[in-house]
Amino acid sequence: EKRLGYKMGDSKKKKGIDLNHVEKSTAVEATSKHDVLAPGVNYGGFCTNASCSVFKKYVISQRGLGTSIVNEDMLGGDVKCPMCRNVFELQNICLYRTKAKVVVHDHASTTDNYEVKGSDVVRLGAGGKKEGGGGPVRSSAQCLVEITAKSSEKDCVIM
């Protein structure tokens, strides 16, 4: 089975990500271990460890399926470079091969639902199309972000 990853160019550093920005794209075959997507939630950013083999390169921290509290993962140091295990600043969230419910808890909680199949990728954060009709910025630094990711593939039973 091919390993699929996500390639991204440089992005300006900022605190938190704008969850109103959504980009839909296609995964490409991964050429190394630092940018491989797992089904479910994946955190993307740039490795800042000067002694790492992928220093300043885009990396993916696989979170997988289940419920993730993005803020807790960031504060708890769970967003790490897969090569050196150094914590990096979150630039975006990639959803891959999943049915995901993204709940933003702030003054007026909002819920977005995504179904991502095949080699499609939905990237929440920097860049992409602004959705939500020009409402207030929903920044991961200013609100609690909960993502519940389930498999988008049908379960198989062997009899």
DSSP file (Angstrom, degrees, kcal/mol; ACC not computed):
  #  RESIDUE AA STRUCTURE BP1 BP2  ACC     N-H-->O    O-->H-N    N-H-->O    O-->H-N    TCO  KAPPA ALPHA  PHI   PSI    X-CA   Y-CA   Z-CA
    1    1 A E              0   0    0      0, 0.0     2,-0.2     0, 0.0     0, 0.0   0.000 360.0 360.0 360.0 136.1    0.0    0.0    0.0
    2    2 A K        -     0   0    0      1,-0.1     2,-0.5    27,-0.0    27,-0.0  -0.467 360.0-130.3 -72.1 142.2    1.3    3.5   -0.9
    3    3 A R        -     0   0    0     27,-0.2    27,-3.1    -2,-0.2     2,-0.4  -0.831  24.6-152.5 -90.2 129.3    2.0    5.9    1.9
    4    4 A L  E     +A   29   0A   0     -2,-0.5    33,-3.1    33,-0.4    25,-0.2  -0.848  19.4 169.5-107.5 142.1    0.3    9.2    1.2
    5    5 A G  E     -AB  28  36A   0     23,-3.4    23,-1.8    -2,-0.4     2,-0.4  -0.638  28.8-114.3-133.2-170.3    1.5   12.5    2.5
    6    6 A Y        -     0   0    0     29,-1.3     2,-0.4    -2,-0.2    21,-0.1  -0.995  17.4-155.3-138.0 128.7    1.0   16.2    2.1
    7    7 A K        +     0   0    0     -2,-0.4     2,-0.3    23,-0.0    52,-0.0  -0.853  17.8 175.2-104.2 138.6    3.4   18.8    0.7
    8    8 A M        -     0   0    0     -2,-0.4    50,-0.3    50,-0.0     3,-0.1  -0.998  23.7-128.4-143.3 144.7    3.2   22.4    1.6
    9    9 A G        -     0   0    0     -2,-0.3    48,-0.0     1,-0.2     0, 0.0  -0.166  53.6 -60.0 -78.1 179.9    5.2   25.5    1.0
   10   10 A D        -     0   0    0     48,-0.0     2,-0.3     1,-0.0    -1,-0.2  -0.262  54.5-163.3 -62.1 149.0    6.5   28.0    3.6
   11   11 A S        -     0   0    0     -3,-0.1     2,-0.1   116,-0.0    35,-0.0  -0.981  25.6-103.0-135.3 146.1    3.8   29.7    5.7
   12   12 A K        -     0   0    0     -2,-0.3     2,-0.2     1,-0.1   114,-0.1  -0.462  42.1-115.8 -67.5 138.1    4.0   32.8    7.9
   13   13 A K        +     0   0    0     -2,-0.1     2,-0.3     2,-0.0    -1,-0.1  -0.537  46.3 157.3 -75.7 140.1    4.2   31.9   11.6
   14   14 A K        -     0   0    0     -2,-0.2     2,-0.6    76,-0.2     0, 0.0  -0.976  46.6 -97.1-155.4 160.9    1.2   33.0   13.8
   15   15 A K  S    S-     0   0    0     -2,-0.3   126,-0.2    74,-0.0    76,-0.1  -0.734  91.3  -8.3 -85.6 122.5   -0.4   32.0   17.0
   16   16 A G  S    S-     0   0    0     -2,-0.6     2,-0.3    74,-0.2   123,-0.1   0.086  83.4 -95.4  77.1 164.6   -3.3   29.7   16.5
   17   17 A I        -     0   0    0    108,-0.1   123,-2.1   121,-0.0     2,-0.9  -0.909  26.9-116.0-119.5 149.3   -4.9   28.8   13.1
   18   18 A D  B >   -C  139   0B   0     -2,-0.3     3,-1.6   121,-0.2   107,-0.5  -0.737  23.0-165.4 -85.0 106.4   -7.9   30.4   11.4
   19   19 A L  T 3  S+     0   0    0    119,-3.0    -1,-0.2    -2,-0.9   120,-0.1   0.535  81.1  72.6 -73.9  -5.9  -10.5   27.7   11.3
   20   20 A N  T 3  S+     0   0    0    118,-0.2   111,-3.4   104,-0.1     2,-0.6   0.652  81.7  84.4 -78.5 -15.3  -12.6   29.7    8.7
   21   21 A H  E <   +D  130   0C   0     -3,-1.6   104,-2.6   109,-0.2     2,-0.4  -0.800  59.5 175.9 -93.4 120.4   -9.9   28.9    6.1
   22   22 A V  E     -DE 129 124C   0    107,-3.0   107,-2.1    -2,-0.6     2,-0.4  -0.988   9.9-170.9-128.2 128.4  -10.5   25.5    4.5
   23   23 A E  E     - E   0 123C   0    100,-2.5   100,-3.3    -2,-0.4     2,-0.5  -0.974   7.2-158.0-120.4 132.9   -8.4   24.1    1.6
   24   24 A K  E     + E   0 122C   0     -2,-0.4     2,-0.2    98,-0.2    98,-0.2  -0.940  30.9 140.6-110.3 129.0   -9.4   20.9   -0.3
   25   25 A S  E     - E   0 121C   0     96,-2.6    96,-2.6    -2,-0.5     2,-0.4  -0.766  46.3 -92.3-148.7-168.6   -6.6   19.1   -2.1
   26   26 A T  E     - E   0 120C   0     94,-0.2    94,-0.2    -2,-0.2     2,-0.1  -0.954  32.7-120.3-122.2 136.8   -5.2   15.7   -3.0
   27   27 A A        -     0   0    0     92,-3.8     2,-0.3    -2,-0.4   -21,-0.2  -0.405  26.5-149.0 -69.8 150.0   -2.6   13.7   -1.1
   28   28 A V  E     -A    5   0A   0    -23,-1.8   -23,-3.4    -2,-0.1     2,-0.2  -0.797  34.3 -80.4-115.3 161.7    0.6   12.8   -3.0
   29   29 A E  E     -A    4   0A   0     -2,-0.3   -25,-0.3   -25,-0.2     2,-0.2  -0.440  53.0-119.8 -63.6 129.0    2.8    9.7   -2.5
   30   30 A A        -     0   0    0    -27,-3.1   -27,-0.2    -2,-0.2    -1,-0.1  -0.458  23.4-168.8 -73.4 140.4    5.0   10.3    0.5
   31   31 A T  S    S+     0   0    0     -2,-0.2     2,-0.3     1,-0.1    -1,-0.1   0.483  70.8  17.4-106.0  -7.1    8.7   10.2   -0.2
   32   32 A S  S >  S-     0   0    0      1,-0.0     3,-0.6     0, 0.0    -1,-0.1  -0.915  81.1-101.9-153.1 177.4    9.8   10.2    3.5
   33   33 A K  G >  S+     0   0    0     -2,-0.3     3,-0.6     1,-0.2    27,-0.1   0.574 104.1  72.4 -83.4 -10.0    8.5    9.5    7.0
   34   34 A H  G 3  S+     0   0    0      1,-0.2    26,-2.6    25,-0.1    -1,-0.2   0.604 102.0  36.7 -86.4 -10.3    8.1   13.2    8.0
   35   35 A D  G <  S+     0   0    0     -3,-0.6   -29,-1.3    24,-0.2     2,-0.4  -0.038  78.6 134.6-132.4  35.4    5.0   14.0    6.0
   36   36 A V  B <   -B    5   0A   0     -3,-0.6     2,-0.3    24,-0.2   -31,-0.3  -0.732  44.9-140.1 -90.8 130.6    2.9   10.9    6.0
   37   37 A L        -     0   0    0    -33,-3.1   -33,-0.4    -2,-0.4    -7,-0.1  -0.668  11.1-158.4 -87.7 141.6   -0.9   11.2    6.6
   38   38 A A        -     0   0    0     -2,-0.3    58,-0.2     3,-0.1    26,-0.2  -0.861  38.3 -87.0-110.2 152.4   -2.8    8.8    8.8
   39   39 A P  S    S+     0   0    0      0, 0.0     2,-0.4     0, 0.0    58,-0.2  -0.375 101.4  16.8 -57.0 135.1   -6.6    8.4    8.5
   40   40 A G  E    S+F   96   0C   0     56,-3.4    56,-2.0   110,-0.1     2,-0.4  -0.880 116.1   4.8 108.6-135.6   -8.3   10.9   10.8
   41   41 A V  E     +FG  95  64C   0     23,-2.4    22,-2.4    -2,-0.4    23,-2.4  -0.743  57.1 179.1 -96.6 134.5   -6.6   14.0   12.3
   42   42 A N  E     -FG  94  62C   0     52,-1.9    52,-3.3    -2,-0.4     2,-0.5  -1.000  18.8-142.7-133.7 134.5   -3.1   15.1   11.4
   43   43 A Y  E     -FG  93  61C   0     18,-3.0    18,-3.1    -2,-0.4     2,-0.3  -0.837  18.9-160.4 -98.6 132.4   -1.3   18.2   12.7
   44   44 A G  E     +FG  92  60C   0     48,-2.9    47,-3.2    -2,-0.5    48,-1.6  -0.866  28.3 116.2-115.0 147.6    1.0   20.1   10.2
   45   45 A G  E     -FG  90  59C   0     14,-1.8    14,-3.3    -2,-0.3     2,-0.4  -0.945  57.4 -72.3-177.4-165.3    3.8   22.5   10.8
   46   46 A F  E     - G   0  58C   0     43,-0.5    43,-0.4    -2,-0.3     2,-0.2  -0.942  39.8-118.2-118.6 133.9    7.5   23.1   10.4
   47   47 A C        -     0   0    0     10,-1.9     9,-2.9     7,-0.5    10,-0.1  -0.499  24.1-173.0 -69.0 132.6   10.3   21.4   12.4
   48   48 A T        +     0   0    0     39,-0.2     2,-0.8    -2,-0.2    -1,-0.1   0.256  47.6 112.7-111.7   9.6   12.3   24.0   14.4
   49   49 A N    >   -     0   0    0      1,-0.2     3,-2.1    37,-0.1     5,-0.1  -0.765  54.4-156.9 -88.1 109.3   15.0   21.7   15.7
   50   50 A A  T 3  S+     0   0    0     -2,-0.8    -1,-0.2     1,-0.3     5,-0.1   0.719  92.2  53.3 -60.1 -22.8   18.3   22.8   13.9
   51   51 A S  T 3  S+     0   0    0      3,-0.1    -1,-0.3    -3,-0.0     2,-0.2   0.442  87.9 103.8 -93.2   1.9   19.8   19.3   14.5
   52   52 A C  S X  S-     0   0    0     -3,-2.1     3,-1.4     1,-0.1    32,-0.0  -0.553  76.8-128.0 -83.4 147.5   16.9   17.4   12.9
   53   53 A S  T 3  S+     0   0    0      1,-0.3    -1,-0.1    -2,-0.2    -3,-0.0   0.672 111.4  44.7 -67.3 -17.0   17.2   16.0    9.4
   54   54 A V  T >  S+     0   0    0     -5,-0.1     3,-2.4     3,-0.1    -7,-0.5  -0.017  79.9 161.4-117.2  29.6   14.0   17.8    8.4
   55   55 A F  T <  S+     0   0    0     -3,-1.4    -7,-0.2     1,-0.3     3,-0.1  -0.264  73.7   5.1 -51.9 130.4   14.8   21.2   10.0
   56   56 A K  T 3  S+     0   0    0     -9,-2.9    -1,-0.3     1,-0.3     2,-0.3   0.533 105.6 122.0  67.4  10.7   12.5   23.9    8.5
   57   57 A K  S <  S-     0   0    0     -3,-2.4   -10,-1.9   -10,-0.1     2,-0.3  -0.712  74.0 -96.7-100.2 155.2   10.6   21.3    6.4
   58   58 A Y  E     -G   46   0C   0    -50,-0.3     2,-0.3    -2,-0.3   -12,-0.2  -0.517  49.0-174.7 -69.3 130.4    6.9   20.7    6.6
   59   59 A V  E     -G   45   0C   0    -14,-3.3   -14,-1.8    -2,-0.3     2,-0.4  -0.895  18.8-138.5-129.0 158.1    6.1   17.8    8.9
   60   60 A I  E     -G   44   0C   0    -26,-2.6     2,-0.6    -2,-0.3   -24,-0.2  -0.968   4.4-160.9-118.6 129.1    3.0   15.8    9.9
   61   61 A S  E     -G   43   0C   0    -18,-3.1   -18,-3.0    -2,-0.4     2,-0.4  -0.950  24.3-138.2-105.6 112.4    2.2   14.7   13.5
   62   62 A Q  E     +G   42   0C   0     -2,-0.6   -20,-0.2   -20,-0.2    18,-0.1  -0.572  32.2 167.5 -78.5 124.8   -0.4   11.9   13.2
   63   63 A R  E     -     0   0C   0    -22,-2.4   -21,-0.2    -2,-0.4    -1,-0.2   0.750  29.1-169.4-101.4 -37.2   -3.2   12.1   15.7
   64   64 A G  E     -G   41   0C   0    -23,-2.4   -23,-2.4   -26,-0.2    -1,-0.1  -0.425  33.7 -17.7  87.4-157.4   -5.5    9.5   14.0
   65   65 A L  S    S+     0   0    0    -25,-0.2     2,-0.2    -2,-0.1    85,-0.2  -0.403  94.2  53.3 -87.5 162.9   -9.1    8.6   14.7
   66   66 A G  E    S-H  149   0C   0     83,-3.0    83,-2.7    -2,-0.1     2,-0.5  -0.668  96.4 -35.0 110.1-167.5  -11.1    9.4   17.9
   67   67 A T  E     -H  148   0C   0     81,-0.2     2,-0.4    -2,-0.2    81,-0.2  -0.820  55.7-173.9 -98.9 130.1  -11.7   12.6   19.7
   68   68 A S  E     -H  147   0C   0     79,-3.1    79,-3.0    -2,-0.5     2,-0.8  -0.977  20.3-154.5-123.0 133.6   -9.0   15.2   19.9
   69   69 A I  E  >  -H  146   0C   0     -2,-0.4     4,-2.3    77,-0.2     3,-0.3  -0.920  15.8-159.3-101.6 104.6   -9.0   18.5   21.8
   70   70 A V  H  > S+     0   0    0     75,-2.1     4,-2.4    -2,-0.8     5,-0.2   0.882  87.1  52.4 -55.9 -44.9   -6.6   20.5   19.7
   71   71 A N  H  > S+     0   0    0     74,-0.5     4,-2.8     1,-0.2    -1,-0.2   0.898 109.9  48.6 -60.3 -42.3   -5.7   23.0   22.4
   72   72 A E  H  > S+     0   0    0     -3,-0.3     4,-2.6     2,-0.2     6,-0.2   0.895 110.5  51.3 -65.4 -40.2   -4.8   20.2   24.9
   73   73 A D  H  <>S+     0   0    0     -4,-2.3     5,-2.7     2,-0.2     6,-0.7   0.900 113.6  45.1 -63.2 -40.0   -2.7   18.4   22.2
   74   74 A M  H ><5S+     0   0    0     -4,-2.4     3,-1.1    -5,-0.2     5,-0.2   0.954 118.4  40.9 -68.7 -49.7   -0.8   21.7   21.6
   75   75 A L  H 3<5S+     0   0    0     -4,-2.8    -2,-0.2     1,-0.2    -1,-0.2   0.816 112.7  56.0 -69.2 -30.7   -0.3   22.6   25.3
   76   76 A G  T 3<5S-     0   0    0     -4,-2.6    -1,-0.2    -5,-0.2    -2,-0.2   0.464 114.1-114.3 -82.0  -1.1    0.5   19.1   26.3
   77   77 A G  T < 5S+     0   0    0     -3,-1.1    -3,-0.2    -4,-0.3    -2,-0.1   0.771  75.9 131.1  76.7  25.6    3.3   18.8   23.8
   78   78 A D      < +     0   0    0     -5,-2.7     2,-1.1    -6,-0.2    -4,-0.2   0.515  46.2  87.7 -88.7  -5.0    1.7   16.2   21.6
   79   79 A V        +     0   0    0     -6,-0.7     9,-2.3    -5,-0.2     2,-0.3  -0.759  66.3 158.2 -96.4  91.3    2.3   18.0   18.3
   80   80 A K  B     -K   87   0D   0     -2,-1.1     7,-0.2     7,-0.3   -18,-0.1  -0.862  50.2-103.9-124.6 149.4    5.8   16.7   17.5
   81   81 A C     >  -     0   0    0      5,-2.8     4,-2.0    -2,-0.3   -20,-0.1  -0.500  30.2-138.3 -62.3 131.1    8.1   16.2   14.5
   82   82 A P  T  4 S+     0   0    0      0, 0.0    -1,-0.1     0, 0.0   -48,-0.1   0.668  98.4  48.6 -69.9 -13.9    8.0   12.5   13.7
   83   83 A M  T  4 S+     0   0    0    -49,-0.1   -49,-0.0     3,-0.1    -2,-0.0   0.909 130.2  11.5 -90.6 -48.7   11.7   12.4   13.1
   84   84 A C  T  4 S-     0   0    0      2,-0.1     3,-0.1   -30,-0.0    -1,-0.0   0.513  90.0-127.1-110.3  -8.1   13.2   14.2   16.2
   85   85 A R     <  +     0   0    0     -4,-2.0     2,-0.3     1,-0.3    -6,-0.0   0.629  56.9 150.0  67.5  16.3   10.1   14.3   18.5
   86   86 A N        -     0   0    0     -5,-0.1    -5,-2.8     1,-0.1    -1,-0.3  -0.614  52.5-111.6 -78.0 137.9   10.6   18.1   19.0
   87   87 A V  B     -K   80   0D   0     -2,-0.3     2,-0.3    -7,-0.2    -7,-0.3  -0.466  38.3-166.2 -68.5 138.2    7.4   20.0   19.6
   88   88 A F        -     0   0    0     -9,-2.3     2,-0.4    -2,-0.1   -41,-0.1  -0.879  27.1 -97.4-125.0 161.4    6.4   22.3   16.7
   89   89 A E        -     0   0    0    -43,-0.4   -43,-0.5    -2,-0.3     2,-0.2  -0.623  45.0-113.1 -77.9 128.7    4.0   25.2   16.3
   90   90 A L  E     +F   45   0C   0     -2,-0.4   -45,-0.2     1,-0.2   -76,-0.2  -0.424  39.0 170.5 -64.8 127.1    0.7   24.1   14.7
   91   91 A Q  E     -     0   0C   0    -47,-3.2    35,-1.4     1,-0.4     2,-0.3   0.710  63.8 -16.7-105.9 -33.7    0.2   25.6   11.2
   92   92 A N  E     -FI  44 125C   0    -48,-1.6   -48,-2.9    33,-0.2     2,-0.5  -0.979  55.8-119.4-163.4 168.7   -2.8   23.6   10.0
   93   93 A I  E     -FI  43 124C   0     31,-2.6    31,-3.2    -2,-0.3     2,-0.5  -0.985  24.3-155.9-120.2 123.8   -4.9   20.5   10.6
   94   94 A C  E     -FI  42 123C   0    -52,-3.3   -52,-1.9    -2,-0.5     2,-0.5  -0.881   1.3-159.3-103.6 127.5   -5.2   17.9    7.8
   95   95 A L  E     +FI  41 122C   0     27,-3.3    27,-2.1    -2,-0.5     2,-0.4  -0.905  17.3 177.8-103.5 132.1   -8.2   15.6    7.7
   96   96 A Y  E     -FI  40 121C   0    -56,-2.0   -56,-3.4    -2,-0.5    25,-0.1  -0.996  57.5 -14.1-143.2 131.0   -7.7   12.5    5.7
   97   97 A R  E    S+     0   0C   0     23,-0.6    55,-0.9    -2,-0.4     2,-0.3   0.907 105.4 110.3  45.3  57.6   -9.9    9.4    5.0
   98   98 A T  E    S-JI 151 116C   0     18,-1.0    18,-3.3    53,-0.2     2,-0.6  -0.987  71.8-127.9-153.3 157.6  -12.4   10.3    7.7
   99   99 A K  E     -JI 150 115C   0     51,-2.6    51,-2.5    -2,-0.3     2,-0.4  -0.978  46.4-174.9-102.9 115.1  -15.8   11.5    8.7
  100  100 A A  E     -JI 149 114C   0     14,-2.9    14,-2.8    -2,-0.6     2,-0.5  -0.921  25.8-159.8-123.1 140.4  -14.9   14.4   11.0
  101  101 A K  E     -JI 148 113C   0     47,-2.3    47,-2.4    -2,-0.4     2,-0.6  -0.977  13.1-163.5-114.2 119.8  -17.0   16.7   13.2
  102  102 A V  E     -JI 147 112C   0     10,-3.3    10,-2.6    -2,-0.5     2,-0.5  -0.918   5.8-171.7-108.0 115.6  -15.2   19.9   14.2
  103  103 A V  E     -JI 146 111C   0     43,-3.2    43,-2.9    -2,-0.6     2,-0.7  -0.934   7.8-161.1-111.2 123.4  -16.7   21.8   17.1
  104  104 A V  E     -JI 145 110C   0      6,-2.7     6,-1.8    -2,-0.5     2,-0.8  -0.914   9.2-156.5-104.4 113.6  -15.4   25.2   17.9
  105  105 A H  E     +J  144   0C   0     39,-3.3    39,-2.0    -2,-0.7     2,-0.2  -0.812  42.8 113.4 -95.6 107.8  -16.4   26.1   21.5
  106  106 A D  S    S-     0   0    0     -2,-0.8     3,-0.5    37,-0.2    37,-0.1  -0.574  87.4 -45.0-144.3-148.8  -16.5   29.9   22.0
  107  107 A H  S    S+     0   0    0      1,-0.3     2,-0.4    -2,-0.2    -2,-0.0   0.866 140.6  21.9 -59.6 -35.9  -19.2   32.5   22.7
  108  108 A A  S    S-     0   0    0     -4,-0.0    -1,-0.3     2,-0.0    -4,-0.1  -0.848  93.0-138.5-132.5  96.2  -21.4   30.8   20.0
  109  109 A S        -     0   0    0     -3,-0.5     2,-0.3    -2,-0.4    -4,-0.2  -0.209  20.7-165.6 -58.5 141.6  -20.3   27.3   19.4
  110  110 A T  E     - I   0 104C   0     -6,-1.8    -6,-2.7     2,-0.0     2,-0.4  -0.936   7.8-152.8-128.7 152.7  -20.2   26.1   15.8
  111  111 A T  E     - I   0 103C   0     -2,-0.3     2,-0.4    -8,-0.2    -8,-0.2  -0.992   7.5-172.5-129.2 131.8  -20.0   22.7   14.2
  112  112 A D  E     - I   0 102C   0    -10,-2.6   -10,-3.3    -2,-0.4     2,-0.4  -0.972  10.1-154.5-120.0 138.4  -18.5   21.8   10.8
  113  113 A N  E     - I   0 101C   0     -2,-0.4     2,-0.4   -12,-0.2   -12,-0.2  -0.935  12.3-177.0-115.2 136.7  -18.8   18.3    9.3
  114  114 A Y  E     - I   0 100C   0    -14,-2.8   -14,-2.9    -2,-0.4     2,-0.5  -0.986  15.2-165.0-131.9 140.7  -16.4   16.9    6.8
  115  115 A E  E     - I   0  99C   0     -2,-0.4     2,-0.5   -16,-0.2   -16,-0.2  -0.975  14.8-174.8-123.6 116.3  -16.3   13.6    4.9
  116  116 A V  E     + I   0  98C   0    -18,-3.3   -18,-1.0    -2,-0.5     2,-0.3  -0.947   8.0 177.0-119.0 117.6  -12.9   13.0    3.3
  117  117 A K  E >   -     0   0C   0     -2,-0.5     3,-2.1   -20,-0.2   -20,-0.1  -0.763  44.1 -10.0-120.6 162.5  -12.5    9.9    1.1
  118  118 A G  E 3  S-     0   0C   0     -2,-0.3   -21,-0.2     1,-0.3    -2,-0.0  -0.249 125.6 -21.2  58.3-129.7   -9.8    8.4   -1.1
  119  119 A S  E 3  S+     0   0C   0    -23,-0.1   -92,-3.8   -92,-0.1    -1,-0.3   0.268 103.1 123.7 -98.0  11.2   -6.8   10.6   -1.6
  120  120 A D  E <   -E   26   0C   0     -3,-2.1   -23,-0.6   -94,-0.2     2,-0.4  -0.402  42.2-164.0 -71.0 149.8   -8.6   13.8   -0.8
  121  121 A V  E     -EI  25  96C   0    -96,-2.6   -96,-2.6   -25,-0.1     2,-0.5  -0.999  10.1-157.4-133.8 135.3   -7.3   16.0    2.0
  122  122 A V  E     -EI  24  95C   0    -27,-2.1   -27,-3.3    -2,-0.4     2,-0.6  -0.974  13.8-162.5-111.0 125.0   -9.1   18.8    3.9
  123  123 A R  E     -EI  23  94C   0   -100,-3.3  -100,-2.5    -2,-0.5     2,-0.5  -0.935   2.5-161.3-113.6 119.2   -6.7   21.3    5.5
  124  124 A L  E     +EI  22  93C   0    -31,-3.2   -31,-2.6    -2,-0.6     2,-0.4  -0.851  57.6  27.7 -97.5 128.1   -8.0   23.6    8.2
  125  125 A G  E    S+ I   0  92C   0   -104,-2.6   -33,-0.2  -107,-0.5    -2,-0.1  -0.975  92.1  40.6 133.2-142.8   -5.9   26.7    8.8
  126  126 A A  S    S-     0   0    0    -35,-1.4  -103,-0.1    -2,-0.4  -109,-0.0  -0.131 108.4  -9.1 -53.3 134.0   -3.5   28.9    6.9
  127  127 A G  S    S+     0   0    0      1,-0.1    -2,-0.3  -105,-0.0  -109,-0.0  -0.167  84.9  97.8  75.6-169.9   -4.5   29.7    3.3
  128  128 A G  S    S-     0   0    0   -107,-0.1     2,-0.3    -4,-0.1  -105,-0.3  -0.116  82.2 -33.5  80.7-179.7   -7.4   28.1    1.5
  129  129 A K  E     -D   22   0C   0   -107,-2.1  -107,-3.0  -108,-0.1     2,-0.5  -0.554  59.0-124.8 -78.2 133.5  -10.9   29.3    0.9
  130  130 A K  E     -D   21   0C   0     -2,-0.3     2,-0.3  -109,-0.2  -109,-0.2  -0.687  35.1-175.6 -79.8 125.7  -12.5   31.4    3.6
  131  131 A E        +     0   0    0   -111,-3.4     3,-0.1    -2,-0.5     4,-0.1  -0.741  48.9  66.2-115.0 165.6  -15.8   29.8    4.6
  132  132 A G  S >  S-     0   0    0     -2,-0.3     3,-0.9     1,-0.1    -1,-0.1   0.586 106.8 -85.7 100.3  12.1  -18.5   30.9    7.0
  133  133 A G  T 3  S-     0   0    0      1,-0.2    -1,-0.1    -3,-0.2    -2,-0.1   0.786  81.7 -59.3  65.2  30.3  -19.8   34.0    5.3
  134  134 A G  T 3  S+     0   0    0     -3,-0.1    -1,-0.2  -114,-0.1     3,-0.1   0.747  92.1 152.6  73.9  22.3  -17.3   36.4    6.7
  135  135 A G    <   -     0   0    0     -3,-0.9     3,-0.1     1,-0.2    -1,-0.1   0.064  55.3 -50.4 -70.7-170.2  -18.2   35.8   10.3
  136  136 A P        -     0   0    0      0, 0.0     2,-0.3     0, 0.0    -1,-0.2  -0.270  67.8 -94.2 -64.7 150.8  -15.8   36.3   13.2
  137  137 A V        -     0   0    0     -3,-0.1     2,-1.0     1,-0.1  -119,-0.0  -0.492  31.3-150.7 -65.7 127.0  -12.3   34.6   13.0
  138  138 A R        -     0   0    0     -2,-0.3  -119,-3.0    -3,-0.1     2,-0.4  -0.806  23.8-176.8-100.4  91.0  -12.5   31.3   14.7
  139  139 A S  B >>  -C   18   0B   0     -2,-1.0     3,-1.6  -121,-0.2     4,-0.6  -0.723  32.9-137.7 -95.0 137.4   -8.9   31.0   15.9
  140  140 A S  T 34 S+     0   0    0   -123,-2.1     5,-0.2    -2,-0.4  -124,-0.2   0.679 106.3  59.0 -65.2 -15.7   -7.6   27.9   17.7
  141  141 A A  T 34 S+     0   0    0   -126,-0.2    -1,-0.3  -124,-0.2  -125,-0.1   0.627 109.4  42.2 -85.1 -13.5   -5.7   30.3   20.0
  142  142 A Q  T <4 S+     0   0    0     -3,-1.6     2,-0.3     1,-0.1    -2,-0.2   0.390 118.8  27.9-114.8   1.3   -9.0   32.0   21.1
  143  143 A C  S  < S-     0   0    0     -4,-0.6     2,-0.4    -3,-0.1   -37,-0.2  -0.964  84.1 -92.7-154.5 166.9  -11.4   29.1   21.5
  144  144 A L  E     - J   0 105C   0    -39,-2.0   -39,-3.3    -2,-0.3     2,-0.5  -0.747  36.7-158.4 -87.7 130.0  -11.5   25.3   22.4
  145  145 A V  E     - J   0 104C   0     -2,-0.4   -75,-2.1   -41,-0.2   -74,-0.5  -0.946   9.7-176.0-116.8 120.1  -11.4   23.1   19.3
  146  146 A E  E     -HJ  69 103C   0    -43,-2.9   -43,-3.2    -2,-0.5     2,-0.5  -0.959   1.8-172.0-116.9 128.1  -12.7   19.6   19.5
  147  147 A I  E     -HJ  68 102C   0    -79,-3.0   -79,-3.1    -2,-0.5     2,-0.6  -0.980   7.1-167.3-123.2 125.3  -12.5   17.2   16.5
  148  148 A T  E     -HJ  67 101C   0    -47,-2.4   -47,-2.3    -2,-0.5     2,-0.5  -0.954  13.5-171.3-110.3 116.8  -14.1   13.8   16.5
  149  149 A A  E     +HJ  66 100C   0    -83,-2.7   -83,-3.0    -2,-0.6     2,-0.3  -0.928   6.3 178.8-115.5 128.0  -12.8   11.6   13.6
  150  150 A K  E     - J   0  99C   0    -51,-2.5   -51,-2.6    -2,-0.5  -110,-0.1  -0.853  41.6 -84.9-120.8 159.0  -14.3    8.3   12.5
  151  151 A S  E     - J   0  98C   0     -2,-0.3   -53,-0.2   -53,-0.2     4,-0.1  -0.363  26.5-156.6 -62.9 138.6  -13.3    6.0    9.7
  152  152 A S  S    S+     0   0    0    -55,-0.9     2,-0.3   -36,-0.2   -54,-0.2   0.492  70.7  90.1 -92.4  -5.0  -14.8    6.9    6.4
  153  153 A E  S    S-     0   0    0    -56,-0.3     2,-0.2     1,-0.1    -2,-0.1  -0.660  87.9-107.8 -90.0 147.3  -14.4    3.4    5.2
  154  154 A K        -     0   0    0     -2,-0.3    -2,-0.1     1,-0.1     2,-0.1  -0.509  38.1-107.6 -72.8 140.4  -17.1    0.8    5.7
  155  155 A D        -     0   0    0     -2,-0.2     2,-0.4    -4,-0.1    -1,-0.1  -0.391  31.4-142.3 -66.6 145.3  -16.4   -1.8    8.3
  156  156 A C        -     0   0    0     -2,-0.1     2,-0.5    -3,-0.1    -1,-0.0  -0.934  10.8-162.3-114.7 132.4  -15.7   -5.3    7.0
  157  157 A V        -     0   0    0     -2,-0.4     2,-0.5     2,-0.0    -2,-0.0  -0.960   7.4-150.8-116.2 129.4  -16.8   -8.4    8.7
  158  158 A I              0   0    0     -2,-0.5    -2,-0.0     1,-0.1     0, 0.0  -0.874 360.0 360.0 -99.9 125.0  -15.3  -11.8    7.9
  159  159 A M              0   0    0     -2,-0.5    -1,-0.1     0, 0.0    -2,-0.0   0.391 360.0 360.0-112.9 360.0  -17.7  -14.7    8.3
